Amino acid sequence: MTDTTTLRAERGPDGGRLYVARDEAEKGSKAPFFVAYRDENRERRWGFFCGNCETFSTAMDSMGRVRCNDCENFKRPDEWDAAHE
C-alpha cells in the first residue's frame, strides 16, 4: 500500500487530476520541482510541478534539466559542468 498522505491532488493542464508528491522533489533555482503522478498509487509518473509558481508548465530535456515555462525556475542537468552552458 502506498502512503498518500504526502500527495496533493491538483487539476492538470488537460483538466484531469494529477497527484503532486510533496516528498519527492528535485532542487530548483527558486523552489523545488515536485514529481507529479497520474494516479494515487504513484505507478504512472506524469512529470513535474513547479513549487515556486505552482504550475505544471514545465519541461525536461534529455540531460535532466527541468525548467518552469512560467517563472524561469530551473534545475541544472544531472551531470552538469561549465561545458553545458
MOPAC internal coordinates of N, CA, C and O (Angstrom, degrees):
PM7 1SCF
backbone

  N    0.0000 0     0.00 0     0.00 0    0    0    0
  C    1.4503 1     0.00 0     0.00 0    1    0    0
  C    1.5293 1   109.28 1     0.00 0    2    1    0
  O    1.2310 1   120.31 1   -45.19 1    3    2    1
  N    1.3076 1   117.01 1   134.81 1    3    2    1
  C    1.4563 1   122.75 1  -178.91 1    5    3    2
  C    1.5181 1   110.83 1   -90.33 1    6    5    3
  O    1.2310 1   120.63 1   -42.44 1    7    6    5
  N    1.3312 1   116.40 1   137.56 1    7    6    5
  C    1.4602 1   121.20 1   176.37 1    9    7    6
  C    1.5169 1   108.55 1   -74.77 1   10    9    7
  O    1.2310 1   120.12 1   -62.53 1   11   10    9
  N    1.3084 1   117.38 1   117.47 1   11   10    9
  C    1.4597 1   121.21 1  -178.85 1   13   11   10
  C    1.5206 1   112.53 1  -103.81 1   14   13   11
  O    1.2310 1   119.69 1  -172.55 1   15   14   13
  N    1.3312 1   118.20 1     7.45 1   15   14   13
  C    1.4595 1   120.26 1  -177.60 1   17   15   14
  C    1.5166 1   112.38 1   -68.45 1   18   17   15
  O    1.2310 1   119.50 1   158.70 1   19   18   17
  N    1.3186 1   118.57 1   -21.30 1   19   18   17
  C    1.4545 1   120.97 1   179.81 1   21   19   18
  C    1.5291 1   111.62 1   -98.57 1   22   21   19
  O    1.2310 1   120.18 1  -173.78 1   23   22   21
  N    1.3262 1   117.26 1     6.22 1   23   22   21
  C    1.4627 1   121.49 1   177.53 1   25   23   22
  C    1.5233 1   110.32 1   -93.21 1   26   25   23
  O    1.2310 1   121.15 1   -37.19 1   27   26   25
  N    1.3144 1   115.40 1   142.81 1   27   26   25
  C    1.4591 1   120.14 1   175.15 1   29   27   26
  C    1.5220 1   107.85 1  -127.13 1   30   29   27
  O    1.2310 1   120.11 1   -56.01 1   31   30   29
  N    1.3068 1   117.39 1   123.99 1   31   30   29
  C    1.4589 1   121.76 1   179.11 1   33   31   30
  C    1.5237 1   109.24 1   -75.20 1   34   33   31
  O    1.2310 1   120.85 1   -46.08 1   35   34   33
  N    1.3302 1   115.99 1   133.92 1   35   34   33
  C    1.4691 1   122.91 1   178.63 1   37   35   34
  C    1.5256 1   108.28 1  -135.39 1   38   37   35
  O    1.2310 1   120.54 1   -25.78 1   39   38   37
  N    1.3117 1   116.58 1   154.22 1   39   38   37
  C    1.4611 1   120.75 1   174.23 1   41   39   38
  C    1.5282 1   107.95 1   -80.22 1   42   41   39
  O    1.2310 1   120.94 1   -57.58 1   43   42   41
  N    1.3203 1   115.80 1   122.42 1   43   42   41
  C    1.4582 1   121.67 1  -179.18 1   45   43   42
  C    1.5186 1   112.42 1   -78.96 1   46   45   43
  O    1.2310 1   120.11 1    -4.49 1   47   46   45
  N    1.3267 1   117.39 1   175.51 1   47   46   45
  C    1.4592 1   121.44 1  -177.21 1   49   47   46
  C    1.5288 1   113.83 1   -62.97 1   50   49   47
  O    1.2310 1   120.18 1   154.16 1   51   50   49
  N    1.3328 1   117.27 1   -25.84 1   51   50   49
  C    1.4627 1   120.23 1   178.87 1   53   51   50
  C    1.5303 1   112.36 1   -92.97 1   54   53   51
  O    1.2310 1   120.34 1  -173.09 1   55   54   53
  N    1.3387 1   116.95 1     6.91 1   55   54   53
  C    1.4558 1   122.04 1   179.95 1   57   55   54
  C    1.5173 1   113.85 1    90.15 1   58   57   55
  O    1.2310 1   120.16 1   169.34 1   59   58   57
  N    1.3374 1   117.30 1   -10.66 1   59   58   57
  C    1.4569 1   121.16 1   178.61 1   61   59   58
  C    1.5172 1   111.48 1   -80.65 1   62   61   59
  O    1.2310 1   120.90 1    -8.01 1   63   62   61
  N    1.3154 1   115.89 1   171.99 1   63   62   61
  C    1.4567 1   121.63 1  -178.76 1   65   63   62
  C    1.5257 1   109.79 1   -89.34 1   66   65   63
  O    1.2310 1   121.07 1   -48.01 1   67   66   65
  N    1.3316 1   115.55 1   131.99 1   67   66   65
  C    1.4574 1   122.68 1   172.84 1   69   67   66
  C    1.5236 1   107.97 1  -122.52 1   70   69   67
  O    1.2310 1   120.62 1   -26.54 1   71   70   69
  N    1.3181 1   116.42 1   153.46 1   71   70   69
  C    1.4645 1   122.16 1  -176.82 1   73   71   70
  C    1.5250 1   109.59 1  -115.09 1   74   73   71
  O    1.2310 1   120.57 1   -61.85 1   75   74   73
  N    1.3207 1   116.52 1   118.15 1   75   74   73
  C    1.4586 1   123.18 1  -177.90 1   77   75   74
  C    1.5282 1   108.54 1   -92.38 1   78   77   75
  O    1.2310 1   120.78 1   -58.40 1   79   78   77
  N    1.3191 1   116.11 1   121.60 1   79   78   77
  C    1.4667 1   122.16 1  -179.32 1   81   79   78
  C    1.5242 1   109.02 1   -90.57 1   82   81   79
  O    1.2310 1   120.32 1   -79.70 1   83   82   81
  N    1.3043 1   117.00 1   100.30 1   83   82   81
  C    1.4677 1   122.03 1  -178.08 1   85   83   82
  C    1.5237 1   112.76 1   -69.16 1   86   85   83
  O    1.2310 1   120.10 1   167.88 1   87   86   85
  N    1.3229 1   117.42 1   -12.12 1   87   86   85
  C    1.4639 1   120.66 1   178.24 1   89   87   86
  C    1.5318 1   112.16 1   -99.67 1   90   89   87
  O    1.2310 1   119.87 1  -174.28 1   91   90   89
  N    1.3232 1   117.85 1     5.72 1   91   90   89
  C    1.4597 1   122.43 1   176.32 1   93   91   90
  C    1.5237 1   107.77 1  -126.48 1   94   93   91
  O    1.2310 1   120.29 1   -74.62 1   95   94   93
  N    1.3192 1   117.06 1   105.38 1   95   94   93
  C    1.4580 1   120.07 1  -173.57 1   97   95   94
  C    1.5224 1   111.47 1  -138.78 1   98   97   95
  O    1.2310 1   121.65 1   -26.24 1   99   98   97
  N    1.3167 1   114.45 1   153.76 1   99   98   97
  C    1.4592 1   123.99 1   171.49 1  101   99   98
  C    1.5190 1   106.46 1  -113.91 1  102  101   99
  O    1.2310 1   120.03 1   -42.64 1  103  102  101
  N    1.3132 1   117.55 1   137.36 1  103  102  101
  C    1.4643 1   121.68 1  -178.44 1  105  103  102
  C    1.5237 1   110.83 1   -68.95 1  106  105  103
  O    1.2310 1   120.94 1   -53.56 1  107  106  105
  N    1.3244 1   115.80 1   126.44 1  107  106  105
  C    1.4556 1   122.12 1   176.22 1  109  107  106
  C    1.5145 1   110.53 1  -108.70 1  110  109  107
  O    1.2310 1   120.38 1    -7.92 1  111  110  109
  N    1.3216 1   116.89 1   172.08 1  111  110  109
  C    1.4640 1   121.62 1  -178.67 1  113  111  110
  C    1.5283 1   112.35 1   -71.34 1  114  113  111
  O    1.2310 1   119.95 1   150.10 1  115  114  113
  N    1.3294 1   117.70 1   -29.90 1  115  114  113
  C    1.4630 1   121.74 1  -178.95 1  117  115  114
  C    1.5199 1   112.36 1  -113.41 1  118  117  115
  O    1.2310 1   120.29 1   149.17 1  119  118  117
  N    1.3167 1   117.05 1   -30.83 1  119  118  117
  C    1.4703 1   123.66 1  -177.90 1  121  119  118
  C    1.5221 1   107.44 1  -167.21 1  122  121  119
  O    1.2310 1   119.87 1   -14.30 1  123  122  121
  N    1.3216 1   117.85 1   165.70 1  123  122  121
  C    1.4682 1   119.12 1  -179.03 1  125  123  122
  C    1.5318 1   112.79 1   -71.32 1  126  125  123
  O    1.2310 1   121.66 1   -22.66 1  127  126  125
  N    1.3211 1   114.43 1   157.34 1  127  126  125
  C    1.4577 1   122.65 1   168.64 1  129  127  126
  C    1.5176 1   106.23 1  -102.13 1  130  129  127
  O    1.2310 1   120.26 1   -57.98 1  131  130  129
  N    1.3214 1   117.11 1   122.02 1  131  130  129
  C    1.4565 1   121.51 1  -179.40 1  133  131  130
  C    1.5206 1   109.67 1   -95.35 1  134  133  131
  O    1.2310 1   120.66 1   -36.03 1  135  134  133
  N    1.3280 1   116.35 1   143.97 1  135  134  133
  C    1.4596 1   121.29 1   177.86 1  137  135  134
  C    1.5260 1   108.78 1   -72.59 1  138  137  135
  O    1.2310 1   120.82 1   -42.82 1  139  138  137
  N    1.3240 1   116.03 1   137.18 1  139  138  137
  C    1.4635 1   121.96 1   178.84 1  141  139  138
  C    1.5296 1   109.33 1  -115.80 1  142  141  139
  O    1.2310 1   121.62 1   -38.42 1  143  142  141
  N    1.3106 1   114.50 1   141.58 1  143  142  141
  C    1.4707 1   121.90 1  -179.16 1  145  143  142
  C    1.5234 1   110.33 1  -123.87 1  146  145  143
  O    1.2310 1   121.08 1   -23.74 1  147  146  145
  N    1.3208 1   115.54 1   156.26 1  147  146  145
  C    1.4600 1   121.52 1   175.55 1  149  147  146
  C    1.5270 1   111.98 1   -82.87 1  150  149  147
  O    1.2310 1   120.03 1   163.26 1  151  150  149
  N    1.3277 1   117.55 1   -16.74 1  151  150  149
  C    1.4620 1   120.22 1  -175.98 1  153  151  150
  C    1.5320 1   110.61 1  -136.06 1  154  153  151
  O    1.2310 1   120.90 1   -23.04 1  155  154  153
  N    1.3068 1   115.88 1   156.96 1  155  154  153
  C    1.4659 1   122.21 1  -178.91 1  157  155  154
  C    1.5220 1   113.25 1   -68.11 1  158  157  155
  O    1.2310 1   119.87 1   159.59 1  159  158  157
  N    1.3032 1   117.84 1   -20.41 1  159  158  157
  C    1.4683 1   121.76 1  -179.27 1  161  159  158
  C    1.5267 1   113.33 1   -85.49 1  162  161  159
  O    1.2310 1   120.60 1  -179.63 1  163  162  161
  N    1.3247 1   116.46 1     0.37 1  163  162  161
  C    1.4712 1   122.59 1   178.86 1  165  163  162
  C    1.5276 1   112.39 1    59.46 1  166  165  163
  O    1.2310 1   120.88 1  -142.43 1  167  166  165
  N    1.3082 1   115.93 1    37.57 1  167  166  165
  C    1.4598 1   120.56 1   179.01 1  169  167  166
  C    1.5240 1   112.26 1   -98.80 1  170  169  167
  O    1.2310 1   120.06 1   156.53 1  171  170  169
  N    1.3270 1   117.48 1   -23.47 1  171  170  169
  C    1.4655 1   121.41 1  -177.53 1  173  171  170
  C    1.5324 1   109.69 1  -120.65 1  174  173  171
  O    1.2310 1   121.19 1   -88.36 1  175  174  173
  N    1.3183 1   115.33 1    91.64 1  175  174  173
  C    1.4671 1   120.81 1  -178.95 1  177  175  174
  C    1.5270 1   109.14 1   -68.85 1  178  177  175
  O    1.2310 1   121.13 1   -43.97 1  179  178  177
  N    1.3257 1   115.43 1   136.03 1  179  178  177
  C    1.4596 1   120.66 1  -178.50 1  181  179  178
  C    1.5271 1   111.53 1  -104.06 1  182  181  179
  O    1.2310 1   119.52 1   133.09 1  183  182  181
  N    1.3257 1   118.52 1   -46.91 1  183  182  181
  C    1.4603 1   122.48 1  -176.24 1  185  183  182
  C    1.5167 1   110.57 1   165.17 1  186  185  183
  O    1.2310 1   120.67 1    42.54 1  187  186  185
  N    1.3428 1   116.32 1  -137.46 1  187  186  185
  C    1.4607 1   121.10 1  -176.55 1  189  187  186
  C    1.5232 1   112.05 1  -126.42 1  190  189  187
  O    1.2310 1   121.82 1   -24.88 1  191  190  189
  N    1.3287 1   114.12 1   155.12 1  191  190  189
  C    1.4545 1   124.38 1   176.41 1  193  191  190
  C    1.5194 1   106.81 1  -121.80 1  194  193  191
  O    1.2310 1   119.58 1   -54.25 1  195  194  193
  N    1.3265 1   118.40 1   125.75 1  195  194  193
  C    1.4647 1   122.23 1  -178.89 1  197  195  194
  C    1.5258 1   110.05 1   -75.82 1  198  197  195
  O    1.2310 1   120.57 1   -57.38 1  199  198  197
  N    1.3204 1   116.52 1   122.62 1  199  198  197
  C    1.4555 1   121.76 1   178.90 1  201  199  198
  C    1.5172 1   113.37 1   -76.58 1  202  201  199
  O    1.2310 1   119.79 1   166.61 1  203  202  201
  N    1.3212 1   118.00 1   -13.39 1  203  202  201
  C    1.4588 1   121.02 1  -179.43 1  205  203  202
  C    1.5308 1   111.31 1   -80.55 1  206  205  203
  O    1.2310 1   120.11 1   125.57 1  207  206  205
  N    1.3185 1   117.40 1   -54.43 1  207  206  205
  C    1.4677 1   119.99 1  -177.44 1  209  207  206
  C    1.5279 1   112.25 1  -110.44 1  210  209  207
  O    1.2310 1   120.49 1  -176.37 1  211  210  209
  N    1.3275 1   116.67 1     3.63 1  211  210  209
  C    1.4595 1   123.53 1   176.30 1  213  211  210
  C    1.5253 1   112.83 1    54.95 1  214  213  211
  O    1.2310 1   121.64 1  -119.26 1  215  214  213
  N    1.3272 1   114.46 1    60.74 1  215  214  213
  C    1.4549 1   121.39 1   177.44 1  217  215  214
  C    1.5257 1   109.94 1  -135.63 1  218  217  215
  O    1.2310 1   121.30 1   -21.55 1  219  218  217
  N    1.3202 1   115.11 1   158.45 1  219  218  217
  C    1.4604 1   121.01 1   174.43 1  221  219  218
  C    1.5225 1   111.10 1   -94.27 1  222  221  219
  O    1.2310 1   119.70 1  -176.03 1  223  222  221
  N    1.3058 1   118.18 1     3.97 1  223  222  221
  C    1.4634 1   123.02 1  -177.11 1  225  223  222
  C    1.5265 1   110.04 1   -76.79 1  226  225  223
  O    1.2310 1   121.23 1  -108.79 1  227  226  225
  N    1.3276 1   115.24 1    71.21 1  227  226  225
  C    1.4581 1   121.81 1  -177.36 1  229  227  226
  C    1.5224 1   110.04 1  -126.06 1  230  229  227
  O    1.2310 1   120.90 1   -20.52 1  231  230  229
  N    1.3101 1   115.89 1   159.48 1  231  230  229
  C    1.4615 1   121.65 1   177.82 1  233  231  230
  C    1.5204 1   108.96 1  -138.09 1  234  233  231
  O    1.2310 1   120.94 1   -35.57 1  235  234  233
  N    1.3260 1   115.80 1   144.43 1  235  234  233
  C    1.4689 1   121.83 1   178.02 1  237  235  234
  C    1.5144 1   108.06 1  -127.36 1  238  237  235
  O    1.2310 1   120.59 1   -43.23 1  239  238  237
  N    1.3355 1   116.48 1   136.77 1  239  238  237
  C    1.4588 1   119.09 1   177.98 1  241  239  238
  C    1.5278 1   110.58 1  -102.41 1  242  241  239
  O    1.2310 1   120.71 1     0.53 1  243  242  241
  N    1.3174 1   116.25 1  -179.47 1  243  242  241
  C    1.4697 1   121.52 1  -174.95 1  245  243  242
  C    1.5271 1   113.41 1   -67.92 1  246  245  243
  O    1.2310 1   119.87 1   164.38 1  247  246  245
  N    1.3270 1   117.86 1   -15.62 1  247  246  245
  C    1.4662 1   121.19 1   178.59 1  249  247  246
  C    1.5285 1   112.22 1   -92.27 1  250  249  247
  O    1.2310 1   119.96 1   179.18 1  251  250  249
  N    1.3290 1   117.68 1    -0.82 1  251  250  249
  C    1.4584 1   121.02 1   179.25 1  253  251  250
  C    1.5159 1   114.37 1    92.09 1  254  253  251
  O    1.2310 1   119.91 1  -173.67 1  255  254  253
  N    1.3300 1   117.77 1     6.33 1  255  254  253
  C    1.4695 1   120.13 1   174.87 1  257  255  254
  C    1.5216 1   108.37 1   -71.43 1  258  257  255
  O    1.2310 1   121.03 1   -42.21 1  259  258  257
  N    1.3238 1   115.63 1   137.79 1  259  258  257
  C    1.4641 1   121.23 1   174.93 1  261  259  258
  C    1.5178 1   106.46 1  -123.03 1  262  261  259
  O    1.2310 1   120.53 1   -43.91 1  263  262  261
  N    1.3340 1   116.58 1   136.09 1  263  262  261
  C    1.4659 1   121.57 1   179.31 1  265  263  262
  C    1.5164 1   109.06 1  -137.31 1  266  265  263
  O    1.2310 1   121.52 1   -43.60 1  267  266  265
  N    1.3328 1   114.69 1   136.40 1  267  266  265
  C    1.4580 1   120.52 1   173.28 1  269  267  266
  C    1.5252 1   107.79 1   -83.84 1  270  269  267
  O    1.2310 1   120.26 1   -50.46 1  271  270  269
  N    1.3044 1   117.11 1   129.54 1  271  270  269
  C    1.4614 1   121.51 1  -179.39 1  273  271  270
  C    1.5238 1   112.47 1   -77.77 1  274  273  271
  O    1.2310 1   119.86 1   167.92 1  275  274  273
  N    1.3353 1   117.87 1   -12.08 1  275  274  273
  C    1.4613 1   120.78 1  -177.51 1  277  275  274
  C    1.5242 1   113.82 1   -98.95 1  278  277  275
  O    1.2310 1   119.69 1   139.57 1  279  278  277
  N    1.3434 1   118.20 1   -40.43 1  279  278  277
  C    1.4642 1   119.47 1  -173.37 1  281  279  278
  C    1.5321 1   113.78 1  -121.26 1  282  281  279
  O    1.2310 1   119.90 1  -176.95 1  283  282  281
  N    1.3122 1   117.79 1     3.05 1  283  282  281
  C    1.4708 1   122.76 1   178.48 1  285  283  282
  C    1.5221 1   114.03 1    67.16 1  286  285  283
  O    1.2310 1   119.44 1  -163.02 1  287  286  285
  N    1.3147 1   118.67 1    16.98 1  287  286  285
  C    1.4577 1   121.60 1   169.29 1  289  287  286
  C    1.5289 1   106.07 1   -63.01 1  290  289  287
  O    1.2310 1   119.85 1   -40.80 1  291  290  289
  N    1.3302 1   117.89 1   139.20 1  291  290  289
  C    1.4651 1   118.70 1  -179.27 1  293  291  290
  C    1.5186 1   111.53 1  -146.20 1  294  293  291
  O    1.2310 1   122.04 1   -22.30 1  295  294  293
  N    1.3228 1   113.70 1   157.70 1  295  294  293
  C    1.4655 1   123.21 1   174.94 1  297  295  294
  C    1.5147 1   106.57 1  -120.46 1  298  297  295
  O    1.2310 1   121.01 1   -48.98 1  299  298  297
  N    1.3079 1   115.67 1   131.02 1  299  298  297
  C    1.4640 1   120.52 1   179.32 1  301  299  298
  C    1.5230 1   110.53 1   -66.81 1  302  301  299
  O    1.2310 1   120.14 1   -17.17 1  303  302  301
  N    1.3411 1   117.33 1   162.83 1  303  302  301
  C    1.4795 1   120.24 1   178.00 1  305  303  302
  C    1.5190 1   111.03 1   -58.43 1  306  305  303
  O    1.2310 1   121.08 1   -24.23 1  307  306  305
  N    1.3264 1   115.55 1   155.77 1  307  306  305
  C    1.4608 1   120.63 1   178.75 1  309  307  306
  C    1.5239 1   111.78 1   -59.97 1  310  309  307
  O    1.2310 1   120.47 1   139.87 1  311  310  309
  N    1.3253 1   116.70 1   -40.13 1  311  310  309
  C    1.4717 1   121.41 1   176.33 1  313  311  310
  C    1.5183 1   107.01 1  -116.83 1  314  313  311
  O    1.2310 1   121.12 1   -91.56 1  315  314  313
  N    1.3273 1   115.47 1    88.44 1  315  314  313
  C    1.4534 1   120.86 1  -172.36 1  317  315  314
  C    1.5191 1   111.66 1  -104.29 1  318  317  315
  O    1.2310 1   121.12 1   -39.79 1  319  318  317
  N    1.3304 1   115.47 1   140.21 1  319  318  317
  C    1.4694 1   121.75 1   164.67 1  321  319  318
  C    1.5202 1   106.83 1  -147.88 1  322  321  319
  O    1.2310 1   119.67 1    -4.68 1  323  322  321
  N    1.2979 1   118.24 1   175.32 1  323  322  321
  C    1.4762 1   122.31 1  -174.95 1  325  323  322
  C    1.5110 1   112.80 1   -59.99 1  326  325  323
  O    1.2310 1   119.05 1   157.53 1  327  326  325
  N    1.3145 1   119.42 1   -22.47 1  327  326  325
  C    1.4627 1   122.35 1   179.85 1  329  327  326
  C    1.5225 1   112.77 1   -67.84 1  330  329  327
  O    1.2310 1   119.79 1   161.97 1  331  330  329
  N    1.3323 1   118.01 1   -18.03 1  331  330  329
  C    1.4630 1   121.17 1  -179.96 1  333  331  330
  C    1.5144 1   112.90 1   -82.60 1  334  333  331
  O    1.2310 1   118.88 1   169.08 1  335  334  333
  N    1.2953 1   119.73 1   -10.92 1  335  334  333
  C    1.4743 1   122.17 1  -178.51 1  337  335  334
  C    1.5009 1   111.17 1   -72.59 1  338  337  335
  O    1.2310 1   120.10 1   180.00 1  339  338  337

